[in-house]
Amino acid sequence: MTAWADLSPGVRVALGALVVVQVVLAAIALWVLVRTPTDRLPGRSRWPWLALILLVNVLGPILFLALGRTPAPAEDPRLRATDRAPLPDERPEPHDDPTRRALDVLYDTDRPDTGQGS
């Protein structure tokens, strides 16, 4: 076995960089694993993914980040309860409706129509 002191400076730098990459990838993967709901994990369990992240050096976190989560279901913002169309008794009165006021100003609908073409 080669001692650390026997390694060339270039090899030491490369190994140091590999260790930093491993620690950063593992930290990111663990953070994502903790924040991912179990219903989005294949197998519905965190333990196999935790073992993969911690025991399979650089490849484990990469595999989890690439394959370990199913996409979140898409939510249509048009279907949220807060964005629904108002019920008939919730509709604003015509004088309170900003669209109606804008049309009144643009087309001067308060003026009686004389029926004479412009």
DRENPAMAR-917823 format. One line per 3 residues: number of its first residue (from 1); their letters; for each residue x, y, z of N, C-alpha, C, O. Coordinates in steps of 0.2 Angstrom, whole numbers, plus 5000, padded with zeros to 4 digits. Atoms other than C-alpha are relative to their C-alpha. Example, Ala and Ser with C-alpha at 12.3 -4.5 7.8 and 13.67 -1.06 7.14 Angstrom:
// residues 2
1	AS	5004/4994/5000/5062/4978/5039/5004/5006/5000/5009/5005/5003 | 4996/4994/4999/5068/4995/5036/4996/5005/5003/4999/5011/5004
END
This chain:
// residues 118
1	MTA	5004/4994/5000/5000/5000/5000/5004/5006/5000/5009/5007/5004 | 4996/4994/5001/5007/5017/4995/4998/5005/5006/4992/5006/5007 | 5002/4995/4995/5008/5030/5009/4999/5007/4997/5001/5008/4991
4	WAD	5002/4994/5002/5001/5047/5007/5006/5004/4998/5006/5008/4993 | 4994/4996/5002/5018/5055/5007/5004/4998/4994/5008/5002/4991 | 4997/5002/5006/5024/5044/4993/4997/5002/4993/4999/5001/4988
7	LSP	5004/4998/5006/5011/5051/4981/5002/5006/4997/5005/5011/5001 | 4998/4994/5003/5015/5064/4969/4995/5006/5001/4989/5004/5003 | 5005/4994/4998/5007/5082/4972/4994/5000/4995/4989/5001/4997
10	GVR	5006/5000/5005/4996/5080/4956/4995/4994/5002/4989/4996/5002 | 5005/5006/4997/4989/5063/4963/4997/5002/5006/4991/5001/5007 | 5003/4998/4993/4986/5071/4980/4994/5005/4998/4989/5005/5001
13	VAL	5005/4995/5002/4977/5086/4972/4994/4996/4997/4988/4998/4998 | 5006/5003/5003/4966/5074/4961/4996/4996/5005/4990/4996/5005 | 5004/5003/4995/4962/5063/4976/4996/5004/5005/4990/5003/5007
16	GAL	5003/4995/4996/4958/5078/4986/4993/5003/4997/4988/5004/5000 | 5006/4998/5003/4946/5084/4973/4995/4995/4999/4989/4997/5000 | 5005/5006/5000/4938/5067/4972/4996/5000/5006/4990/4998/5006
19	VVV	5003/5001/4994/4935/5067/4990/4995/5006/5001/4989/5005/5004 | 5005/4994/5000/4927/5085/4989/4994/4999/4996/4988/5000/4998 | 5006/5001/5004/4916/5080/4975/4996/4994/5003/4989/4995/5003
22	QVV	5004/5005/4997/4911/5064/4984/4996/5003/5006/4990/5001/5007 | 5004/4997/4994/4906/5074/5000/4995/5004/4998/4989/5004/5001 | 5005/4996/5002/4897/5087/4991/4994/4996/4996/4988/4998/4998
25	LAA	5005/5004/5003/4887/5075/4980/4996/4996/5005/4990/4996/5005 | 5003/5004/4994/4883/5064/4996/4995/5005/5004/4990/5003/5005 | 5004/4995/4996/4877/5080/5005/4994/5002/4996/4988/5003/4999
28	IAL	5006/4998/5004/4866/5086/4991/4995/4994/4999/4989/4995/5000 | 5004/5006/5001/4859/5068/4988/4996/4999/5007/4990/4997/5007 | 5003/5001/4993/4855/5066/5007/4995/5006/5001/4990/5004/5004
31	WVL	5005/4995/4999/4847/5083/5007/4994/4999/4996/4988/5000/4998 | 5006/5001/5005/4836/5079/4992/4996/4994/5003/4990/4994/5002 | 5003/5006/4997/4832/5062/5000/4996/5002/5006/4990/4999/5006
34	VRT	5004/4998/4994/4826/5070/5016/4994/5004/4998/4989/5003/5001 | 5006/4996/5002/4815/5082/5007/4995/4997/4995/4990/5000/4994 | 5004/5003/5005/4808/5070/4994/4994/4996/5004/4996/4992/5008
37	PTD	5005/5004/4997/4791/5063/5000/5001/4992/4998/5003/4991/4992 | 4999/5007/5001/4791/5044/5001/4996/4997/4994/4998/4992/4991 | 5004/5002/5006/4777/5042/4988/5004/5001/4994/5001/4999/4989
40	RLP	4997/4999/5006/4789/5049/4975/5007/4996/5000/5010/4996/4995 | 4994/5005/5000/4803/5036/4980/4998/4993/4997/4993/4990/4999 | 5001/5007/5002/4804/5020/4970/5001/4995/5006/5006/4996/5009
43	GRS	5000/5005/4995/4800/5006/4982/4997/5003/5007/4997/4999/5012 | 5003/4996/4995/4793/5019/4994/5003/4999/5007/5001/4999/5012 | 4996/5001/4994/4807/5017/5007/5007/5004/4999/5009/5004/4993
46	RWP	4994/4996/5000/4822/5028/5011/5006/4996/5001/5012/4998/4999 | 4995/5004/4997/4833/5015/5018/5005/4997/4994/5011/4998/4994 | 4995/5002/5006/4840/5007/5001/5003/5006/4997/5009/5005/4995
49	WLA	4997/4994/5003/4843/5025/4994/5005/5002/5005/5011/5005/5002 | 4995/4997/4995/4852/5030/5010/5006/4995/5000/5012/4998/5000 | 4994/5005/5001/4863/5014/5009/5004/5002/4993/5010/5002/4993
52	LIL	4996/4998/5006/4867/5018/4991/5004/5006/5000/5009/5006/4997 | 4997/4993/4999/4871/5036/4994/5006/4999/5004/5012/5002/5002 | 4994/5000/4996/4883/5032/5008/5005/4995/4999/5011/4996/5000
55	LVN	4995/5005/5001/4891/5016/5003/5003/4999/4993/5008/4996/4992 | 4997/5001/5007/4893/5017/4984/5003/5007/4998/4999/5012/4997 | 4997/4993/5000/4905/5032/4983/4997/5005/4995/4991/5007/4996
58	VLG	5002/4995/5004/4903/5044/4969/4994/4998/4996/4989/5002/4995 | 5006/5002/5004/4891/5034/4959/4993/4999/5004/4988/5000/5000 | 5006/5001/4996/4878/5031/4973/4996/5007/5000/4990/5006/4998
61	PIL	5004/4994/5000/4873/5049/4975/4998/5002/4993/4992/5005/4992 | 5002/4998/5007/4873/5052/4956/4994/4995/4998/4989/4998/4994 | 5005/5005/5001/4862/5036/4954/4993/5003/5003/4988/5003/5000
64	FLA	5006/4998/4996/4850/5043/4967/4997/5006/4997/4991/5007/4995 | 5002/4994/5003/4849/5060/4959/4997/4999/4993/4992/5003/4991 | 5003/5001/5007/4846/5053/4942/4994/4996/5000/4989/4997/4996
67	LGR	5005/5005/5001/4835/5038/4945/4995/5000/5007/4990/4996/5006 | 5003/5002/4994/4829/5039/4963/4993/5004/5002/4991/5003/5007 | 5006/4997/4998/4814/5050/4962/4995/5000/4994/4998/5001/4988
70	TPA	5005/5000/5006/4798/5050/4951/4998/5008/5000/4998/5011/5005 | 5002/4993/5000/4792/5067/4945/4994/5002/5004/4990/4998/5005 | 5006/4998/4996/4780/5077/4955/4994/5001/4995/4996/5003/4990
73	PAE	5005/4999/5005/4763/5077/4948/4999/5007/4998/4999/5012/5003 | 5001/4994/5002/4759/5092/4938/4993/5003/5002/4989/4999/5003 | 5006/4997/4997/4746/5104/4945/4998/5006/4995/5002/5010/4994
76	DPR	5003/4995/5004/4735/5114/4934/4998/5006/5004/4993/5006/5007 | 5002/4994/4996/4734/5132/4941/4993/5002/4999/4990/5006/5003 | 5006/4998/5002/4718/5134/4932/4995/4997/5004/4989/4999/5005
79	LRA	5005/5004/4997/4710/5121/4943/5000/5001/5008/4997/4998/5012 | 4999/4999/4993/4715/5128/4960/4993/5003/5003/4990/5007/4999 | 5006/4997/4998/4700/5133/4971/5000/5007/5001/4995/5010/5000
82	TDR	5000/4993/5000/4706/5150/4973/4999/5004/4994/4998/5010/4993 | 5001/4997/5006/4706/5153/4955/4994/4998/4996/4993/5000/4990 | 5006/5002/5004/4689/5146/4951/4996/5006/4998/4997/5012/5001
85	APL	5004/4994/5002/4676/5157/4943/4995/5001/5005/4993/4997/5009 | 5004/4998/4994/4665/5166/4955/4993/4997/4999/4990/4997/4993 | 5006/5002/5000/4648/5159/4959/4995/5006/4998/4997/5012/4999
88	PDE	5004/4994/5002/4633/5169/4953/4999/5005/5005/4998/5011/5004 | 5001/4995/4994/4630/5177/4970/5006/5003/5002/5006/5008/5006 | 4994/4997/4998/4648/5181/4971/5003/5005/4995/5008/5009/4996
91	RPE	4998/4996/5006/4649/5191/4954/4999/5007/5002/4994/5009/5006 | 5001/4992/4998/4652/5210/4956/4994/5003/4997/4993/5001/4991 | 5005/4996/5004/4639/5222/4952/5003/5003/4994/5009/5004/4994
94	PHD	4997/4997/5006/4640/5229/4935/5004/5007/5001/5009/5008/4998 | 4996/4994/4999/4646/5246/4942/5006/4999/5004/5011/5003/5004 | 4994/5002/4997/4659/5237/4952/5005/4996/4996/5011/4995/4998
97	DPT	4996/5004/5004/4666/5227/4938/5005/5004/4996/5003/5009/4992 | 4995/4996/5003/4683/5234/4932/4999/4999/4992/5001/5004/4989 | 5001/5001/5007/4680/5227/4915/4995/5004/4997/4995/5007/4992
100	RRA	5006/4996/5002/4663/5235/4913/5002/5007/5000/5000/5011/4995 | 4998/4992/5000/4670/5252/4918/5005/5001/4995/5004/5007/4992 | 4996/4999/5005/4684/5250/4906/4997/5001/4993/4998/5005/4989
103	LDV	5004/5000/5006/4672/5246/4892/4996/5007/4999/4995/5010/4994 | 5004/4994/5000/4661/5261/4897/5004/5006/4998/5002/5010/4995 | 4995/4994/5002/4676/5273/4896/5002/5000/4993/5002/5005/4990
106	LYD	4998/5001/5007/4682/5266/4880/4995/5001/4995/4996/5005/4990 | 5005/5000/5005/4666/5265/4871/4994/5005/5001/4989/5005/4998 | 5004/4995/4998/4657/5279/4880/4992/4997/5000/4988/5000/4997
109	TDR	5006/5003/5000/4642/5267/4883/4994/5004/5004/4989/5002/5004 | 5005/4996/4996/4633/5280/4895/4997/5004/4995/4991/5007/4997 | 5003/4995/5004/4630/5291/4880/4994/4996/4996/4995/4991/4993
112	PDT	5005/5004/5004/4613/5286/4871/5002/5000/4993/5005/5004/4990 | 4999/5001/5007/4614/5279/4854/4995/5004/4996/4989/5003/4997 | 5004/4996/5004/4607/5291/4841/4998/4996/4994/4993/4998/4991
115	GQG	5002/5004/5006/4606/5277/4828/5002/5003/4993/4999/5001/4988 | 4998/4996/5006/4614/5289/4815/5007/4997/4997/5010/5002/4995 | 4993/5002/5002/4630/5280/4810/5005/5006/5002/5002/5011/5003
118	S	4996/4995/4998/4645/5290/4814/5001/5006/4995/5004/5011/4996
END
